[in-house]
Amino acid sequence: MPDHAMPGDDPLARLLTTLTAVAPDWGTTDLADALWLAARIDGNTGDWSGRSASDLPEDASPAPEAAAPDTGPQPGAPAADLHERLTGTPVRIPGDAVAVPPAAALPLALETGRAVRPWKRRWPHGRRSALDIDATVDGYARSGELLPVFGPAPERWFDLTVVVDRSPAMRVWQETVTDFAAVLDRLGAFRTLQICDLLLTDGGPELRDRQAESMGHGRLRSADGRRLVIVVSDCAAAGWRDAAVWRLLREWASSTPVALLNPLPVKLWRRTGLDLPAVRVFSATPGAVNARLSFDLPPLLPEGEAAPDGGWQPVPVLSLSPHALDRWSRTVMRRAPEGCGAVLVPSWGRPASAVGRGARPVTADDFVRTASAPAVRLAVLCSTFSRLSIRLLHLVRQELVPEASTADIAEVLVSGLFALGTGDDGTTELSLSEPVRRQLQQHLAQHEMWRINEALNRHVAALESRSRQIPSMAHDRTATAGIQAEIQAFAQASRQTLELLGLVTREEPETREERAEPTPALPAAPAQRSAATTRGPSQSHRPPYFYLSYAHTPQWGPDSGDPDHWVRVLFNDLCDHIMALTDLPAGSPAGFMDREMRSGEGWPEKLSENLATCRVFVPLFSPRYFSSETCGREWYAFHERMLNARTTGTATASPIVPALWAPVDMSELPDSVRHIHIENLALGRSYLNSGIYGLIKLSRLRDEYDETVFGLAERIVQAAGESRLPPGLARDYESTPSAFKPRGTGPRHIRLTVLAPTRDSVPGHRDTGPYGDDALDWNPYRAESARPLPVLAEELIRSLDYRVTVSNFDDEELTGGSRDPHEPSRPTILLLDEWALTDEERRARLKTFDAYARPWVSAIVPRSRTDLQNHGQQGRRLAGELERVMPTILQRTRRSDARIAVNGVPTLKSFTRVLPQVVAYTTQQFLKNAEVRLPPGPHVPRPLLADPYPPSDPPVGDAPDGEA
């Protein structure tokens, strides 16, 4: 290139200048290869016209941009660079602020949940009583009198308290601890879950609750030993080298099980305050407190520190890995003979010989030579960014280094290579110095830079729903205002993705020129109008802000008046507050209720249209509400819309705001409703005791009614802003099932078993994208949702007010190659991937399953229309193989209204429609065909009331025909 050529004179010169800034070590051959490769690549990689090095600051080093993957920009759809917004960034980039869903901060969350399952063991001596069937039958067999015998009912064993160290070094683990607590909460093993903060001050350790109120140390002691305490800390703060915090742990461990969870790798523990004598502990009884754990003193204990009075107290120490959690859980709850690791704490708190050596700073070269392979790869990949947040680091780990564990992340964070800071929202920010960055990039291949961009693009397009977000901005050259953001883009978003992120995308100038003279619209034919109404809301429909769902109260007589008058009063008051609290334009409906609507023409369509477009769903809980089929249909239609939005990540918070119209027993709520939290205490004790109906009827409670309605309106506005629920498609109201079971039917159960291969067991030529490490991770509709299909199916079945058990078909126990036909069962739905039939053992097991299948066993066969391999020669062969292996269940399901279930469900939308039909059909078959069997053992006749007069000696006056 001539020396006098300026970047602004020639497009090729500008391109070479940009490439030189990206890769300063490239030679002329490398530049020529890059230009040749760019010319050969297909042009569907987004719009890069008009971009030059002059658009960037002179001192900026832009990250390499990669060609967009299939999930990124589409032909004709403009793409936007996504930049992360970090504190103190000097560059302002034109664009719009967006929030990108991050990755999970806890690696191996599924395995972690399985590791702590032993804590689901029940405490046998519960506070409630239950009928002891065995004792009742035994007493009747001995005495001949049927007297019920009651005994204590088993209940959850422990109250869990997670104590989190809030030292400065622990802020990098804040989101990981949050995800770990969520895993424990979803486990359902503990009576209560409380999170407390541990502050190591100069005056000693201080305990605070989530409201920052001080707590006494003795509150975590337990008289009955039924409180479990997990202390989460890296023990790196100076306070862990003092005796006070260890004396506190010893005090708790004397009366309750206590464990210390350290996210750092085990090899770094000795450099922290955790350099205490290590032993292996064992438990003789389930749920034993630390004082009852057995151990052998280490033989090399320093002289003078042996406690002849038995003053050592063991405290189990765990790394944040499924293996360590599993060893500890099985040791304490199942008396596992292998035991688990622990440290010994003396009565004086800390041995004098324990002096932490502290962390030793390392250079980039030392880190590459000594750290684990996943940690090195993670650090090298992150070196493409000069600054990034901890959430972006977790995203890189999830997409590009999935094998990295929490210990590997810890190696990167404590290595000293990254300088740590805190953003305005409390997020940890990491920065690399330029020398360290150059050293790490020496180990980064050129193709890895393109893989980073491609993987992050794919994650952004998936829009997985999470409570946290990565603050970002979408670059837009036409925007007038600039936003402070990193100059390096970490991903691209297609136009469709930007719309799902909440942005209204702008058309390119040339598109506007093409449409400068639009063709006049012709009136639609009647058939076209009819079709349009089935696709979405009508053009003239104005969506309401909230939808008020309530149970109509019947009239008690001809002079009873309007029984729903007070509901209308509440509705009007809510509408007044909504208009005052929001910027809704004049004439826009603040709410919707069906008071004026009867059973006339268009009534079901009107309900469905408003349910599909409202922002917030407000059900009025009352005893009559959960027995109303109309209310059950409204709940199901809106909940299905919410689940569909969550699959694309567009509804992070719940848009359901329930209100208590009349007092109800919360323990008797349907299973489909119990996951919705009701803000009872926040609205006052009178509201909890009397409901809104009691507040509005009693004049002395008028002030409390006004406060309650205003608080409810504030909650509706807050839910609408947090959830950002997009409009959905109006479903057919008449075919919508009720989310509430009929009154008096008792609990309903469904068993969902999944037969699908894993990523490691699929054939070599099969695309591994839909599969994970477990069959329950199977996601055949990954183009439509980022969540596994079994998870979505479980949520949808629960919304029908069923209790569902999800299992892996490969884990089913078969005796002698066949299923016992006499074992008790329940309605079962088999979720089947045809590619599982490539395994001979699975084919044999499935054939046995079909041979003994009861009438209440059905199947669903997802066959995504976007998966081309399903429709190729191999896919057709597997479909035929399925007909030969499982003929009984297939033919039985085809005789129902849900025949599409076994003919191949093409889309996720079709799946959500057919699953309720299969559930209803399977339940009907169970009620129709299931037999009630007597328990095993000798048959005992039912007790009968004896005639007071023996048949052989009738009383006087009772002779036949009236003869005395």
N, C-alpha and C positions, 0 to 999 in steps of 0.2 A: 504494500500500500504506500503511495507517495507520502512524503513527509508533510507536504503542504495541504493534504486533504483534511478538511474539518468535518467533525461529526454531523454538523447541520447541513453540509453540502450534498451528501450522498447517502441514500438509505443503507447501502452496504457498509459504508464507513461507520454509520451509527450502530449497525448491528455488530460489527467487529469490536467497537468500543465497549458495547454492553457485554459481549462474550469475554473480553479481556478483563473486565471488572469482576465477572463471575468466576473465572478460572484463570488467575494470573500466571499459573505455571504451564498453561497449554502452549504448545508450539504451533507452527504453521500447519503441520500435518494434522494435529488434533482439530484445529479450527476448520480445515477443509473437510475432514470427516464429519464434523458436526453439521456443517452446511449441507453436505450431501445427504445426510440422514434426515435433516429437516425437510429437504425437498421431496424425499421419498415417502414421508409420513402423510397419511390422509389428512385432508384439511379440516376435518370435524373436530377441532381442538379448541374451539372458542374463538373469540374475536381478539386478535392481538394487534390490529392495525392502529397506527397512530402512537404506539408506545416507543419511547426512545430513552436513551440514557439521560437526556436533558430533563426528563420528567422527575428524576431522582436527585436528592441532594448530592453535592460533589463528594462528600465523605461517606456516602452510603455504599454498602456492599450488598446488592440485592441477592436474595436467594434464588437458586435456579428454579425455573418454572417448568413443570412437567406437562406432558400431554394429558388431557383429561381422560379418566377412565369411563367405562360405560355408564356408571352412575353419576357422572358429572355432566358437563354441558352437552346438550343435544344439538343437532344441526339446526341452525336458525335461531337458537336460543342463546342470548348473550350470557357470558359468564362473568363473574365478579371475583376479584381477589379478596380473600378474607385475611385481615390483619388483626393481631391480638392487641387489645388495649391494655397497656401497662402504665404504672405510675411513673411520672417524671419523664415521659417520652418527649423529646424536643420537636419531633416532626408532626405536622398536622396534615392529614391526608383527606381529600374530599371523599365523602361517602356517607353511609347511614350506619347507625349503631345497630348491631344484632347480638344475639346470644346463641352460641353454638353449644349443643349438648356435649358434655365431657365424657370421658371414659370412666369406668369403675376404678376407684382408688384402692380397692382391695383385690389383689390377684387371687384366683382360685376361690372365689366366694362360694361356689356350689360345694366344693370339697370341704371348705371350712364349716359350712352348715352341717354336712354329714359327720364331721369329726366330733361335733359337740352334741350329737344325738343321745349319747348315754344320759345326759342330764334330763331327758324326758321321762326318766323313771319316776314312778308315782310314789308319794308318801302314803303308806298303807293305813295310817291312823288319822284320817281326815276329820275335820270338825263337823261335817254333815253326816247324816245317817242314810243308809241305803238298805234295801231289802236283801237279806242274806238268804238266797234261794236254797243253798245246800243245807244250811242249818234249819230252815223252815221245813224242808222235805224230811230231814232226819228226825225232827221232833214229831212230825205227823206220823212217820213210820213207827216210832216208839209208842206214842200215846194215843194215836187215833184221832186227835183233835188238831184241826188246822189252825194254828196260831202263827201269825207272821213273826219272824225273828229279824231284828234289825241290827246292823253293825256299822262301824265307821266306814264311810265311803272314801276310796283313794282320791287323792288330790295332788296338784303340783307340789313339788317338794320344796323348792327354794324361792326366796325373794333375791333378785340379782341386783347388785350395786356395782357399777363400773366407775372406778375412781381414775380420773385422767390427770396426769401430771401436766400442768400448764406452764412449765418452764419454757424459756424462749426457744431452746433447741427442739421442743416438741411441737412447735407450730407446723412443721412440715408434715406431721402425721395427723393433723386435725381431720382431714377428710377420710383418711384410712380408718381412723377410730370410729368416725360416724358410720361408715359402711359396715364395720365389724359389729357395732351396736345394732344396726339394722338387721344383720344376719341373726343375731341372738334374739331380737324381737320377733322376727318371722318364724323362728323355731317353735315358739309356743310352748316352751318347756318351763317357764318361770311364772310365778304368780304376779310379780311386779318387776319392772325394770326401771332403775333409777341411775342417772348419770350425775356424778359429783366431780368437782374440780379440786385438785390438790395443789396448793401454792406453798413453795418452799421459801419462807421469809427468814430474815435474821432472827426473829423470835421463835422460830421452829415451824413445823408443818402446820398449815391451816387448811381446813376443809370448808368448801362452800358448795351450795346447791346451784341449780341452773339460774336462779334469780339473783345470784351473787350474794346471797345471805349466808352468814357464817353458821357452820354446823359444829356441834360438839363431837369430839372424837368418839365418844361412847355410843353415838347413835348407830354405829355400824356393828356394835357388839350384839350378839344374839343369845338370849337365854336358852332357847331350844335348839341352837345350832342349825337353824333353817334359813340362814342368810348366806349367800355366796358373794364374796368380794373379789373382784378382778381389778388389780391395780395396773394401769397401762403407763409405762414410762421407759425411756431409754437409759435412765440412771446416769445421764451425762452431766446433770447440773451439780454444782458444788454441794448442794444440800444433801445429796445422796452419799457423800463421804463423811457426813456427821451421823452421830448415833441416834439423834432424836427421831428421824423418820423410820429407822429400823425398829426402834422401840414401839412406835405406833403400829407398824405391821405386826410385830410380835403380840401386841395387845389384842388386835383383832383376831389373829390366828389362834389365840387360846380358846375362843368360844365359837368360831365359825370357820368354814373352809375359806382360805385366802390363797390367791395365786398372783404372781407378778408376771405380766406379759410385756416382753421386751421386743420391739420391732427390729432391733439391730441384729446382725448375724452373730452367731455364737462366738466366733473367733475374735470379735471386738468387745465382748463383755468384760474381759479382764482390764480393758483400758478405761472402764467406767467405774462407778461406785458399786458395781456388782461383783467385786473381787472378794467374795466370801467363800468359806469352805463348802465344797460341793459334794452332795451325796445323792443316792437314789432311794426314794421313799416308797413304801408299800402300805396298802390299806387292808385291814382285816374286816371291816364292815362298810357297807355302802354309805356314802354321804358323810364319812368321818371328818371331824374337824382336824385341823393341822396338828393339834396336840396329841392326837391318837394315831398319827402316822408313824410307822416303824422305820428305822434306818440303822445303819452301822456307822459309827464314827470313822472318819478317814484316818488311816494309820499315820499320816505325816502331819498331823495337827501340830502347830508350833507349841513348844514346851511352855507350860504355864497358862495355856488357854483352854485346856480340857476342863470341862465342868463336871466335877464328880457328883454334883447334886442333880444331874440331868437337866441343866438349865438351857440346853440348846433347843431351839424351836425351828422345825423345818418349814420353809416356805417354798412351794413349787415355783420354778421359774420356767417360762415357756417362751419360745420364739413364735412369732405370728405366722405359723405354718400349719397346714392341716395335720401333718404328722405329729408335731408336738402337742397340739390340742387334743388329738385322738388319744395319745398315750396318757395324758393327764386325765382326760374324761373317763377313760376305761379304768384307770387306776383307782380313782376316787369313787366311782359309781358302780363299777363291775368287779372290783378287786383283781384287776389284771395282774398276773404274777410277774410281768416284766417291770412293773413300777414306772416311775417317771423321775426326771431330774429335779433337784431342789437345792437351795442353799440353806445353811444353818445360821440362825440368828441367836447370839447369846443373850442372856438376861440384861447385860449392860448395853446392848444395842448393836455394837460393831466391834469386831476384834481389832486389837491394836496393830496387828501385823498387816491388816488390810489397808493398803494405800493405793488408790487408783493411779495408774501411770499416765492417764490422759491420752487423748488421740494424738497421733504423730502425723504431721502434715506430709503429704507426698507430692511428687511432681507428676506430670501427665505420663511420662515414660514409666515411672514406678507403678502408677495405677494400672497401666495397660499390662505390665508384666505380672502383677500380684493379684489383681482383682479377679473375680469370677468372670467367665466368658459372657453371660448375659449382662452383667454390670458394665463390662467394657463396651459391648455392642450398644447398650443404651446410652452411655456417655458419648460415644462417637457419633451416633445418630443425632443427639441433641446439640452437637457442636455446629450443626448447620444454622442454628439460631444464636445470635449474640445475647439475647435475653428471651426468657420464656417463663411462663407460670408453672407452678407445680401441676396444675390441671392439664396443661399441654404436655408435660413430661409423662403423666399417666396415659395420655392419649397415644403418644409415641410408643410407650411400652405395650399397650394393649394391641395396637395394630401391627407393630413391627417386631416386637420382642415378647410374644405371648408367654414364652417359657420363663421369663423373669419373675422372681418371687419378691416378697416384701424385703427379704434380706438383700437381694440384689439391688433393689431401689435404695436401700439404706447405705450400701457401699458407695453408691454414686453421690448421695447427699452428704455423707460425712467425710468424703475424701478430701475436702478442701478445694477441689477444683472449681466448684461453683460458689459464688458469693450470694448469700441469702438476704432477701429484703422482704418487706411486707407492703402490699398494695393498699389502696384506699378501702377496699372491701374486705381486708384481712387475709387475702390470698397470698401465699408465699410466692415470691418471684425470684428466679435464679438468673444469674448473669455470669458470663465467661469472659475472662480477660483475653485480649487478642493473642498473646503468646500461647496460652493454654489452648485456645481454640485452634490455632494453626497446628499445634502438635497433635491434637486429636484428629484433625481432618486429614492428616497424613495416612491414617488408617481407614479412611472413608473412600470406597471405590466410587467412580463416577456414576455407575448405574444405581447405586444406593440412593443418591440424591433424587433421582427420578422416582424411585420406589417410595420414598418418604412422601412426596407430593401426591402420588397416586393413592397411597393408603389413607392419607388424611382426607383427600377428596371423597373417597368411598365412605368414610365414617360420617362426614358432614352430610352427605346425601342420604344416609340411612336415618338420621334424625331420631336416634334412640332417646326415649323419654327418661329424664332424670331430674331430680330436684335442684341440683346445682347447674350452673351454666358457665361457659367460658366467655367473658366479655370480649366482643370482637367488633369489627366494623367491615362493611362491604364496600370496597372501592367503587366509586362512581364518578367518572370524569365530568358529568354534567352537574354534579352537586355544587352548590354555592358555598356551603360551610364546610370547614375542615374539622376533623376529629383527631385528637392525639392518639397515635397508634404506632406500633413497630413498623419500620419501613419494609421489613421482610414479610411477605405473605406466607402463611403456613398452609393454605389450602385454597381451592376454588369452589364456587357454588354455581350451579346452573340456575337458570331463570326459575324453573319450577321449585328448586330448593329455596331460593330467596323468597318466593311467595309463601312457602311453608314456614319460613322463619319470620314472617310477618311484614315483609316489604312489598310494596307495590312497584313492580319493575317497570322501567320506562322503555319505550320503544326506541330503536335507533333512528337517526335522522332519515336514512334512506328508506326505512320502512314507512315513515310518515309521508315521504314524498310519493311513494307508490300508492298511498291511500289518500292522496290529496283530493281526489274526486271520487268519493264513494258511490257505489251503485245504490239507488233507492231501494229500500227494503220492500219486498212484496208481502202482502198479507199471507199468513200461514194457512194452509188448508186445515180443515177440522181434524183430520187424522194427525197432522203434525202437532197441533195444539194438545191433543190428547196425549201424544207421546211425550211432549215436553213436560207435562205435569208429573209424569212418573220419574223424570230424571232429577228434579230438584224443585225448589220453591218457585212459585210464579213470579213474574216480573213485578206485578203490582203488590205483592205481599211485602209488608213492612214488619221485619222480625221484632218480637218483643224483647225487652231487656231481661225479664224473668218470667218463668212459667209457674203459676201457683197451682199445685196439685193437691186436691183435697177430696174427702169422701162426702158425698151428698147425704144430708140427714133427711130421712123420710118424715113426712107429716104425721102427727099423732091423731089428727082428726080434721074435719072440714073447716074448723075455725082456728087452726093452729098458726096460720100465717106463713111467712117465708122462713123455714128453719135455717137457711143459710144466710140470713141477713147479716149476722155479725162477721161471717167470713168476708162478705162484700165490704163491710166497714174496714176490716184489716187490709184488704186488697187496696182500697182507695188510699188509706194512710201510707202504705208502702209505696204506692205510685207517687204520692206527693214528695216523699223523702227521696226517692230515686231521681226524680226530675231536679230536685234541689242539689243533690250530691254529684250529679254527672253533667255532661255537656250535651245531652240529647237534644236534637233540634225540635222546634215546635211541631206538634202533630205526631211525633214518633210515639209508639205505644211503649209505656214504661213496663207494663206487665200484661199477662194474659190469664184469664180464668174463664171457665166454660159455663158460667152461671146462666147466661141468656140462651145457651145452646141446648137444644133438646135432641130428639132422635130424628130430626128432619133431614132433608137432602143436604149432602156435603158436610155433615157433622164429623164423621170419622176423618175425612180428608183435612178438615180444618185443624183438628187436634194434631194429626201427624205433621202437618206443615209447621205449626208453631213449635212442636217438640224438636223438629229438625233445625230450627233457626234461632231459638232463644239462647241467651248467653248463660243463664243460671237456672237451675231447676230447684224449686222451693216446695218440698212436700210438707204438708201439715200432718204431723203424727197424731193419731188418735186411735182408740180401740177399734173404731169402724174402718180406719184407713187400710189396715192390713188384711181385712176380709173383703175388700172391694176389688172386683176383677178389673174395673176400669183403672183404678189407681195402680194396680199391679202391671197393667199394660203400659201405662204412662212411664212408670219407673223403668221397666225393661227397655222401652224404646230409647229413652234418654241415656240409660246406662250403656246400652250397646253403642250409641253414638260416641260416648265418652271413651269406651274401650277402643273403638276404631281410630279415634284421634290420637290416643296414646301410642298406638302402633307406629305412627309416624312422628311421634315426639312433639305434636302441636298442642297438647293439653297436659301440662306438667302438674298443675294443682287440680283439686277436685272442684268441679263447678256445681256440686250438689250442696245446698245449704238447708238442712232440715230445720223445722220449727215445731215446737211442742204445742199443739192446739188443746189437747186434753191429756191428763197424766196417763202414761202407759208403763207397763212393766218392761224395763229395758232388757231384762234377762229372757223375755219371751219374744223378742224381735226375731223376724225371719233371718235365716243365715245370709240372705242376699242383701241385708240392710246393716248388719252389725259392723261392717268395716267403715261405715260413715260415722264420723264423730259429731256429737251433738253438743253445742256450746251451752250447757245447762247452767253451770255455776256462774259463768260470766254474766248471765242475764238476771241473776238474783234468785233467792230462795223461794220467793212467792211464785215466780215463773215455773220453777221446778215442781212445786207442790200443786199449783192450780192450773198451769198452762195459760196460753193467751186467752182462752175462752173465760177462765176465771178472772183474769185481770180486767177484761173488757166489761164483764157483767157486774163487778163489784165497784161501786163508785169510790170507795175508800182506797182502792188500788189503781186509781186512774193515772196518778203520776208514774207508778211503776209500769203501767201499760205503755205510756208514752216513751219511757226510757227503753223498754224492751223492743218496741217496734222500730225506734230509731237505731238501736244497736243491731237489729236484724237487717235493716236497710244498709247500714255500713258494711255488714258482713257480706251482703249480696254484691255490693260494689267492689269490695276487696276480692271476692272470688272471681268476679268477671275479669278484673284486671290481671290476676295471677294465672288463671287457667287459659285465657285467650282461646277458647274453644271455637274452632271454625264451624261454619254451617255444614250440616250433613244432608243426606238424602232422606226424603220422607218415605218411610216404609208403610206397607199396607197395614192399616190399623186392625182390620178384622183378623188377619193372620198373626198378629203380634201376641206372643204368649204372655201370661201373667208372671211377674217375678215373685209372687207370693203364693205359697201352697194353699190349697183349700183348707178351710177351718176343720180341725179334727182329724186331719190325715196323718199327723205325727211326722217325725223326721223322715226325709226321703234321701236315699243314698244312691250314688252312681259310682261305678268303678271304671276308671279310664286307664287302659293299659296300652303302651306304645311299643310297637315293633318297628324299629328302624336301625340301620347300621350306624356305626360310629365313623369318625373320620379315618380311623386306622383300619377298619374292617371292610370298607367299600372296595369294589374291584378297582384295579389300577387305572382303567380307562374312564371311570366314573368321576364326574366333577365333585370335589369334596366341599364346595361352598355351602350346601344346605346342611352339612353335618358338623357335629361337635365331638367333644370327648365322651359324651353319654348320649343314649338314645333320646333322653328328655331334652337335649339341645337341638333336636331336629327342627329345621325351619325351611319347609319346601317353598313357602311364599316369601322368600327373602327380598324379592324385588318390590314387595308391597309392605313388608314389616321387618323390623330388625329383631323382633322378639321371637323366641321359640314357639312353635305351634302348640305343644302341650301346655305351655303356660297360658296362652290365649284361650285354649279350650277349657282349661280349669276355671279361669275367671268367668267365662261365659256360662258354664254350667252352674257355678255358684250364684250368678245373677238370676238364675231360674229357681233359686231357693232350694238347691240340692246340696247335700254334703258329698263331696267328691274325693275319691282316693286315686291318686295318680301313681302308676307303677311302670316299671320296665318289663316288657314281656320276657326278655332274656333272664330276668331274675325270678320268674315264676317257677315254683317247685313242681316237678312232675314225678310221680311215683311209678316205677316200673314202666316208664315210657308212656303212661296214660294218666289222665286226670281222674281222680276219684269221683265217680258220678254221684256219690252220696254226701259229699262235703257240702256244708252250707254255702250259699252264694248270694249274689245281689245283682241287679241289672248291670251289665258290662258292655262297654263300647271299646272296640279294638281300633286303634289309630294305626294304620298300616302303610308302610312305604314298600312299594313293589320291589325295590332294589334289595330289600332284605332277603328275597327269595334266591339270590345268587349264592347264598350260603346253604349248603346241604343240610346241616344240623338244624338251622332255623326252619327249613321247609318241612323236615320231619316233625318238629315240635308243633308247627302250625297245623299240620295235617291231623295230629293227635288232638289239638285244641278244637278243631272243627268237628272231629268225630264225636266228641263228648259235649259239644256246645248245647246249652239249654236254649229254649225259645227266646229267652230274654238276653241273648248275646247278639249284638249287632256290630257292624264294621263301617268305617269310613276310610276311603282310599283317596287321599289328596294326590292330584296329578296336575301340577302347575303348567299352565299353557305357555309360560315363558321359559320352561326347562325343555330345551330342544331334545335332550337325550330321552325324555319320557315318550316322545312321539317318533323316535327313530325305530330302526329294526329291532334293537335290543329291548326298547320299551314295549313294543308290541309283543315280543316273545315273552316278556315277564308278565304282561297282562293275561296272555293265554295260560301261562304256568299257574297264575293265581286262580284261574277258573278250575284247574285240575286239583290244586292243593286244598282249596277252601270252598267247595261247592255248596255246602249246607248253609253257611252263614250268608253267602252271596245271594243265593236264591231266596232265602227268607227275607233279606232286607229289600230285595227288588219287589217283593209283593206289597211293600208299604208305600206310603206317599213320598218317602225319601229315597227313591231308587237311584237318584243321582249320587248318593253317598258312596256306592260301590262301583259306579260306572266311571269314576274319576272326577273329583271336584276341581274345577280349573282355576278358580281364583279364591282369594281370602274372603271376598264379599260373599261368594257362593257358600263358602264353608260356614260363615257366621249365620247364614240363613238355613242351611240344612242341619246344622248341629242340634238346634232345639227340636226339630222334627224327629231326629233319631232318638233324642233323649225321651220325648213323649212316647214314641212307639215302643222303645225298650221297656219303659216303665209299665206301660199297658200290658205288654206280654208277661212281665213279671207278676203283676197282680192277677192276671188271668190264669197263668199256668203253674205258678209256684205252689208247692205243697207244704202244708204245715206238718212237720214231723215231731213225734214225741221224743223226749230226751232218751238216751240209751239207758238200759236197766229194766228191771221187772216192772210190769205195768200195774199201777195202783188205780183202782176205780175211783171215780170222782165221789166226793162225799155228798150224800143226799139227806134231806130232812126226813126222818122216819115218821110214819103214821102213828099218832098217839094211841090208836086203838088197833090191836092186832087183827088181821083179816079174819081169823078163825073165831073171833069173839066180838061181833058187831054190837054197838050199843042199842039199848032199847029205843024203839021208835024209828030206827033206821033200816028196818027190814025192807026187802023188795016189795014193790007195789003198795007201800004204805001199811003193810001188815005189822002189828006189834008182836 
